Amino acid sequence: MVEYFQHARLPHLIFGEGSIARLVELAATFGKQALILTGRQSFILKSSWPTLQRELTAKGLLFSQEVIAEEPSPSLVDEIVSRNQAKSVEVVIAIGGGSVIDAGKAVSAMLCHPYPTKSYLEGVGDRRPTAAKIPFIAVPTTAGTGSEATKNAVLSEVGPEGFKKSLRHDAYVPDIALLDPDLATTASPTVTAAAGMDAFTQLLEAYLSTKASSFTDALAWEGLTHIQLGFLSVVENGQDIAARTHMAYAAYLSGVCLANAGLGLVHGYASSVGGKISIPHGILCGSLMGVVNHMTLDKLLEEDPSSKALQKYAKVGSLFLGERPYENAGYAKGLTDLIQEWIEKVNLPRLSGYGLGKKMIPALAAATGMKNHPIEFSQEEKEEMLRKRL
């Protein structure tokens, strides 16, 4: 029996190697004036960038470019909007990692809103965004956040009073998501590993979520299968297109799953810690994924050994470990051990290297939500998780 569930809207998806060749044709359906957001290197270092510029010009499209060098802030969005407000932009195109796509979503919306971006942010501003936006095309060059499938743009303001919050509306789902695995081949092993661990985290958290449904379980399982097939291979050889394809598909599915099932404690830390220290989202999530899952499993074994979450941990463990003479607890423990092995194998850094200090931990733990996580943790336990990754 399939229980009640809802399904968030999705973009028009175009997936496959070489699909970047369709970008100009797709952009032209919206108009003649484009605003293109890119990262500093990932796309503009590829031959695809000069090719795209030539094709845009040949098609009669005017375009301007903005570079997103780090995770976007509300003030950065406002600056980009101000520079482009008078250009009558008809389509916004974001080509880059999750930060670039989040910035593109926010810019496409804020070009149609009269007040500063910060005033529309959840938990920060006092205004609600409307559905108004410029048509938006998302072209990811990393396989991590799945932002190309979601309705929220994550924006940060880092500092003592900092925050990491979403600009969110159903209308902000990209109109088109164009996923070409070849675009990720210039990503460094570090970026590839961090992004991949973020996708892995999102799929596992959505699978374990208290909001999970048969629908999200099926998609999360499919995504986890592709993580198992592609992650280590793509970190070891970034030119492996088959592995890049596995990871691009897994990351997209992770976005679909988080939009419908929500996430857990790792992403609770991503919000609280990410607003206080400047650290790439994928590194933060990947670094904490091991300790959070290890302590979650230990607590489930102690307090709720017959839980659905423990059964799910075991099922994922059997996927990643293969057939072994284990009971559920053995497969589940094997999975959490494997996650930690991967964190060490790909050299994901500890949090102290980005400025997280012991004195910050109590306040950060107190500010960390665990919505949709399969089991509750105390303040002391949440502090312990952070201390273990200093």
C-alpha positions as CSV (number, residue, x, y, z in Angstrom):
1,M,0.0,0.0,0.0
2,V,1.3,3.5,-0.9
3,E,0.6,6.1,1.7
4,Y,-0.4,9.7,1.1
5,F,2.3,12.0,-0.2
6,Q,2.8,15.2,-2.1
7,H,5.2,15.8,-5.0
8,A,6.9,19.2,-5.4
9,R,7.1,20.6,-8.9
10,L,10.2,19.8,-10.9
11,P,12.1,21.6,-13.8
12,H,12.0,20.6,-17.4
13,L,15.0,18.2,-17.3
14,I,17.5,17.6,-20.1
15,F,20.2,15.1,-19.1
16,G,23.1,13.6,-20.8
17,E,26.7,14.1,-22.1
18,G,26.8,16.8,-24.8
19,S,23.5,18.4,-23.8
20,I,25.2,21.7,-23.3
21,A,24.9,22.0,-27.1
22,R,21.2,22.7,-26.6
23,L,21.6,25.7,-24.2
24,V,21.5,28.5,-26.8
25,E,18.4,27.0,-28.5
26,L,16.7,26.7,-25.1
27,A,17.7,30.2,-24.0
28,A,16.4,31.7,-27.2
29,T,12.9,30.5,-26.5
30,F,12.7,33.1,-23.6
31,G,14.0,36.1,-25.5
32,K,17.1,37.9,-26.7
33,Q,18.7,39.3,-23.6
34,A,20.5,36.9,-21.3
35,L,22.3,37.3,-17.9
36,I,24.8,34.5,-17.4
37,L,26.2,33.6,-13.9
38,T,29.3,31.4,-13.8
39,G,31.9,30.3,-11.2
40,R,35.4,31.5,-11.3
41,Q,36.9,28.6,-13.2
42,S,34.9,25.4,-13.7
43,F,33.0,26.4,-16.8
44,I,35.0,29.3,-18.2
45,L,38.1,27.2,-18.4
46,K,36.4,24.7,-20.7
47,S,36.1,25.1,-24.5
48,S,32.4,25.1,-24.0
49,W,32.5,28.7,-22.7
50,P,33.9,30.4,-25.9
51,T,31.7,28.1,-28.0
52,L,28.7,29.2,-26.0
53,Q,29.6,32.9,-26.5
54,R,30.0,32.4,-30.2
55,E,26.7,30.6,-30.5
56,L,24.8,33.2,-28.5
57,T,26.1,36.0,-30.7
58,A,25.3,34.0,-33.9
59,K,21.8,33.4,-32.6
60,G,21.4,37.2,-32.0
61,L,21.3,36.9,-28.2
62,L,22.8,39.7,-26.1
63,F,24.4,38.7,-22.8
64,S,26.3,39.9,-19.8
65,Q,28.2,37.8,-17.4
66,E,28.5,37.8,-13.6
67,V,31.0,35.7,-11.7
68,I,30.1,34.0,-8.4
69,A,33.3,33.5,-6.5
70,E,31.9,32.1,-3.2
71,E,28.7,31.1,-1.5
72,P,26.3,34.0,-2.3
73,S,25.1,36.6,0.1
74,P,22.0,38.7,0.0
75,S,24.1,41.8,-0.7
76,L,25.8,40.1,-3.6
77,V,22.5,39.3,-5.1
78,D,21.4,42.9,-4.7
79,E,24.6,44.1,-6.4
80,I,24.0,41.9,-9.4
81,V,20.4,42.9,-9.6
82,S,21.4,46.6,-9.5
83,R,24.0,46.2,-12.3
84,N,21.5,44.4,-14.5
85,Q,18.1,46.0,-13.7
86,A,18.1,48.3,-16.7
87,K,19.1,45.6,-19.2
88,S,15.7,44.1,-19.7
89,V,17.0,40.6,-18.9
90,E,14.7,38.0,-20.4
91,V,16.5,34.8,-19.2
92,V,18.9,34.1,-16.4
93,I,21.3,31.3,-16.9
94,A,23.5,29.9,-14.1
95,I,26.4,27.6,-15.1
96,G,28.3,26.4,-12.1
97,G,28.2,24.6,-8.7
98,G,25.4,24.9,-6.1
99,S,26.5,28.4,-5.1
100,V,26.2,29.7,-8.7
101,I,22.8,28.1,-9.2
102,D,21.5,29.4,-5.9
103,A,22.7,32.9,-6.8
104,G,21.0,32.6,-10.2
105,K,17.7,31.6,-8.6
106,A,17.8,34.5,-6.3
107,V,18.8,37.0,-9.0
108,S,16.1,35.8,-11.4
109,A,13.5,36.4,-8.6
110,M,14.9,39.6,-7.2
111,L,15.0,41.3,-10.6
112,C,11.2,41.3,-10.2
113,H,11.0,42.4,-6.5
114,P,11.3,46.0,-5.3
115,Y,13.0,45.5,-1.9
116,P,16.4,44.2,-0.9
117,T,16.9,40.4,-1.0
118,K,17.4,40.1,2.8
119,S,13.9,41.4,3.4
120,Y,12.5,38.3,1.7
121,L,14.7,35.6,3.4
122,E,13.0,33.0,5.6
123,G,13.7,33.7,9.3
124,V,15.4,37.0,8.5
125,G,13.2,39.3,6.6
126,D,9.6,40.5,7.1
127,R,8.3,40.2,3.5
128,R,7.1,37.2,1.5
129,P,8.5,36.8,-2.0
130,T,6.0,36.5,-4.8
131,A,6.0,34.1,-7.8
132,A,7.4,36.9,-10.0
133,K,10.8,36.0,-11.6
134,I,12.7,36.0,-14.9
135,P,12.8,32.6,-16.6
136,F,15.8,30.6,-15.2
137,I,18.0,27.9,-16.6
138,A,20.2,25.9,-14.2
139,V,23.3,24.2,-15.6
140,P,25.3,22.4,-12.8
141,T,29.0,21.9,-13.2
142,T,29.3,19.9,-10.0
143,A,27.3,17.0,-8.6
144,G,26.4,17.9,-5.1
145,T,23.6,20.1,-3.8
146,G,20.8,19.2,-6.3
147,S,19.9,22.9,-6.4
148,E,18.9,22.5,-10.0
149,A,15.8,20.5,-8.7
150,T,14.6,22.7,-5.8
151,K,12.7,25.8,-5.1
152,N,15.0,27.5,-2.6
153,A,18.1,29.6,-3.0
154,V,20.4,29.3,0.0
155,L,22.1,32.6,0.9
156,S,24.6,33.3,3.6
157,E,25.8,36.2,5.6
158,V,28.9,35.0,7.5
159,G,29.9,36.5,10.9
160,P,29.1,36.6,14.6
161,E,25.5,37.5,13.8
162,G,25.6,35.6,10.5
163,F,23.0,33.3,9.0
164,K,22.4,30.8,6.2
165,K,18.8,31.0,5.1
166,S,16.6,30.3,2.1
167,L,14.8,32.5,-0.4
168,R,12.0,30.2,-1.2
169,H,8.9,30.0,-3.5
170,D,7.4,27.2,-5.6
171,A,8.0,29.4,-8.7
172,Y,11.7,29.5,-8.1
173,V,12.2,25.9,-9.3
174,P,14.3,26.3,-12.4
175,D,12.3,26.4,-15.6
176,I,15.0,24.2,-17.2
177,A,17.7,22.0,-15.7
178,L,20.3,21.0,-18.2
179,L,22.7,18.3,-16.8
180,D,25.7,17.6,-18.9
181,P,28.2,15.3,-16.9
182,D,31.1,16.5,-19.1
183,L,30.9,19.9,-17.6
184,A,32.2,18.5,-14.3
185,T,35.4,17.1,-15.6
186,T,37.4,20.3,-14.7
187,A,36.3,20.1,-11.1
188,S,39.2,19.3,-8.8
189,P,39.3,16.0,-6.7
190,T,38.6,18.1,-3.6
191,V,35.6,19.8,-5.1
192,T,34.4,16.5,-6.6
193,A,34.7,14.7,-3.3
194,A,33.0,17.4,-1.2
195,A,30.1,17.7,-3.7
196,G,29.7,14.0,-3.9
197,M,29.6,13.6,-0.1
198,D,26.9,16.3,0.0
199,A,24.8,14.4,-2.5
200,F,25.4,11.2,-0.5
201,T,24.3,13.0,2.7
202,Q,21.2,14.4,1.1
203,L,20.1,11.0,-0.3
204,L,20.7,9.2,3.0
205,E,19.1,11.9,5.1
206,A,16.0,11.9,2.9
207,Y,15.8,8.1,3.0
208,L,16.0,8.2,6.8
209,S,13.7,11.2,7.1
210,T,10.6,11.1,9.3
211,K,8.9,12.7,6.2
212,A,10.0,10.0,3.8
213,S,7.4,8.3,1.6
214,S,7.4,5.4,-0.8
215,F,8.0,7.9,-3.5
216,T,11.1,9.5,-2.0
217,D,12.4,6.1,-0.8
218,A,12.4,4.9,-4.4
219,L,14.2,7.9,-5.7
220,A,16.7,8.0,-2.8
221,W,17.5,4.3,-3.3
222,E,18.1,4.9,-7.0
223,G,20.4,7.8,-6.1
224,L,22.3,5.9,-3.5
225,T,22.8,3.1,-6.1
226,H,24.5,5.6,-8.3
227,I,26.6,7.0,-5.5
228,Q,27.9,3.5,-4.8
229,L,28.7,3.1,-8.5
230,G,30.3,6.4,-9.1
231,F,31.8,8.2,-6.1
232,L,35.2,6.7,-5.5
233,S,35.7,6.3,-9.3
234,V,35.1,9.9,-10.0
235,V,37.3,11.1,-7.2
236,E,40.1,8.9,-8.5
237,N,39.6,9.9,-12.1
238,G,37.8,13.1,-12.8
239,Q,37.7,12.3,-16.6
240,D,35.7,9.2,-16.1
241,I,32.4,10.2,-17.9
242,A,30.5,7.1,-16.7
243,A,31.3,8.0,-13.1
244,R,30.5,11.6,-13.7
245,T,27.1,10.6,-15.1
246,H,26.4,8.4,-12.1
247,M,27.1,11.3,-9.8
248,A,25.2,13.9,-11.8
249,Y,22.1,11.7,-11.7
250,A,22.6,11.0,-8.0
251,A,22.9,14.7,-7.2
252,Y,19.8,15.6,-9.2
253,L,17.8,12.9,-7.4
254,S,19.2,14.2,-4.0
255,G,17.6,17.5,-4.8
256,V,14.3,15.9,-5.7
257,C,14.4,13.9,-2.5
258,L,15.2,16.8,-0.2
259,A,12.4,18.9,-1.8
260,N,9.9,16.2,-0.9
261,A,11.2,14.5,2.2
262,G,13.4,17.1,3.9
263,L,16.8,16.5,5.4
264,G,18.3,15.7,8.8
265,L,20.8,16.8,11.4
266,V,23.9,17.1,9.1
267,H,22.0,19.9,7.2
268,G,20.9,21.3,10.5
269,Y,24.6,22.0,11.2
270,A,25.0,23.3,7.6
271,S,22.6,26.1,8.5
272,S,23.9,26.9,11.9
273,V,27.7,26.5,11.3
274,G,27.5,27.8,7.8
275,G,26.3,31.2,8.9
276,K,29.2,31.6,11.4
277,I,32.3,30.4,9.6
278,S,33.2,30.6,5.9
279,I,33.3,27.0,4.8
280,P,32.1,25.3,1.5
281,H,28.8,23.6,2.0
282,G,30.0,20.2,0.7
283,I,33.0,20.1,2.9
284,L,30.9,21.0,6.0
285,C,28.3,18.3,5.3
286,G,30.9,15.7,4.2
287,S,33.0,16.3,7.3
288,L,30.1,15.8,9.7
289,M,28.4,13.0,7.8
290,G,30.5,10.3,9.5
291,V,30.1,11.3,13.2
292,V,26.4,12.2,12.8
293,N,25.5,8.8,11.3
294,H,27.7,6.9,13.7
295,M,26.1,8.5,16.7
296,T,22.6,8.2,15.2
297,L,23.1,4.5,14.6
298,D,24.4,3.9,18.1
299,K,21.4,5.7,19.6
300,L,19.0,3.8,17.5
301,L,20.6,0.5,18.5
302,E,20.3,1.5,22.1
303,E,16.8,3.0,22.2
304,D,14.9,1.7,19.2
305,P,16.6,-1.4,17.7
306,S,13.4,-2.4,15.8
307,S,12.9,1.0,14.2
308,K,12.3,1.6,10.5
309,A,15.4,3.8,10.4
310,L,17.6,1.1,11.6
311,Q,16.2,-1.3,8.9
312,K,16.9,1.4,6.3
313,Y,20.5,1.8,7.5
314,A,20.9,-1.9,7.1
315,K,19.4,-2.0,3.6
316,V,21.8,0.8,2.5
317,G,24.7,-1.0,4.2
318,S,23.9,-4.2,2.1
319,L,23.9,-2.0,-1.0
320,F,27.3,-0.6,-0.3
321,L,29.0,-3.6,1.3
322,G,27.5,-6.4,-0.9
323,E,26.2,-9.7,0.4
324,R,27.8,-10.6,3.7
325,P,26.8,-12.9,6.6
326,Y,25.5,-9.9,8.7
327,E,22.4,-9.2,10.7
328,N,20.8,-5.8,10.3
329,A,23.0,-4.2,12.9
330,G,26.1,-5.5,11.1
331,Y,25.1,-4.0,7.8
332,A,24.2,-0.7,9.5
333,K,27.5,-0.6,11.4
334,G,29.3,-1.5,8.2
335,L,27.7,1.5,6.4
336,T,28.7,4.0,9.1
337,D,32.2,2.6,9.1
338,L,32.4,2.9,5.3
339,I,31.2,6.5,5.4
340,Q,34.1,7.4,7.8
341,E,36.5,5.4,5.6
342,W,35.4,7.5,2.6
343,I,35.8,10.8,4.5
344,E,39.4,9.8,5.4
345,K,40.1,8.4,1.9
346,V,39.2,11.6,0.1
347,N,40.9,13.7,2.8
348,L,37.9,15.9,3.8
349,P,39.3,18.5,6.2
350,R,38.3,19.1,9.8
351,L,36.3,22.1,10.8
352,S,39.0,23.8,12.9
353,G,40.8,24.6,9.7
354,Y,38.0,26.9,8.7
355,G,37.9,28.8,12.0
356,L,35.5,26.7,14.2
357,G,36.7,26.9,17.8
358,K,35.7,25.1,21.0
359,K,34.1,28.3,22.5
360,M,31.7,28.5,19.5
361,I,30.3,25.0,19.9
362,P,27.6,25.4,22.6
363,A,25.9,28.2,20.8
364,L,26.1,26.4,17.4
365,A,24.7,23.2,18.9
366,A,21.9,25.1,20.5
367,A,21.0,26.7,17.1
368,T,21.2,23.4,15.2
369,G,17.8,21.9,14.3
370,M,17.2,18.2,13.7
371,K,13.9,18.5,11.8
372,N,13.1,15.1,10.1
373,H,16.0,13.3,11.8
374,P,15.1,9.8,12.8
375,I,16.0,10.3,16.5
376,E,16.5,13.2,18.9
377,F,19.8,14.3,20.4
378,S,20.5,16.3,23.4
379,Q,22.5,19.6,23.5
380,E,25.5,17.7,24.9
381,E,25.4,15.1,22.2
382,K,25.2,17.8,19.4
383,E,28.2,19.5,21.0
384,E,30.1,16.2,21.0
385,M,29.5,15.8,17.3
386,L,31.1,19.1,16.6
387,R,34.0,18.5,19.0
388,K,34.8,15.2,17.2
389,R,35.3,17.1,13.9
390,L,37.4,20.0,15.2
